[in-house]
Amino acid sequence: QVQLVESGGGLVQAGGSLRLSCAASGSIFSINAMGWYRQTPGNQRELVARIIRDGSTNYADSVKGRFTISRDNAKNTVLLQMNSLKPEDTAVYYCNGDITQITNWSTLRGDYWGQGTQVTVSS
């Protein structure tokens, strides 16, 4: 079993900053990639930022230059530093992990999601 637990959401004024954290736990063999997605009511979940095992990153165009994704390998944690927040960044943010877990007899690669954390940016 693999679990992703997020923290750090909240309410902030436009121009402010927030930092989201996501910790992966369980029978983890390897973390292939971790990322953050967001979703607003009536819309599909969209990629915000992602960091791959080799350290390479990719960002949605709308957050480039404002958001930074990083990781702490020792703690199986990924962070999303969000600066210069805008009202349009308001959404539920979900942590995602492409993780290989240890099973009784082998390993199993899977796609995991956190429970989501609300980010609200007021104008």
C-alpha positions, 0 to 999 in steps of 0.5 A: 500500500502507498499513501500520499498525504498533502498539506499546506493549502489555505487562503492567501491574497493575490500576490502572496505565497503558499507552499504545498507538501506531499509525503509518500509512505508505505511499501515503496520500492521507487518513486518514478515521478511525483507531481501536482495537479489542480481542479476547479468545479466543472473542469478536468484535472490539469497538470501544474508541475511534475518532477521525474526521478532524474530531477527533470521538471515540467510546468504548466505554462500558466505557472512558469516563473511563479511555481517551483517543484522540488523534492526531498528524496530521503523523506519521499516528499515533494514540495510546490512553492507557489509565489505571486499567486493569482485568483485564477490559481484557486483550485483543489490541488492534488498530489500525484505519484508514479510509484513502484511498491513492494508486494509480497512476491515482486514489485508493482508500479502504480499511479497514486493520488492524495486527498487534495488540498484547497488553495484559495487566492483572493483578489 
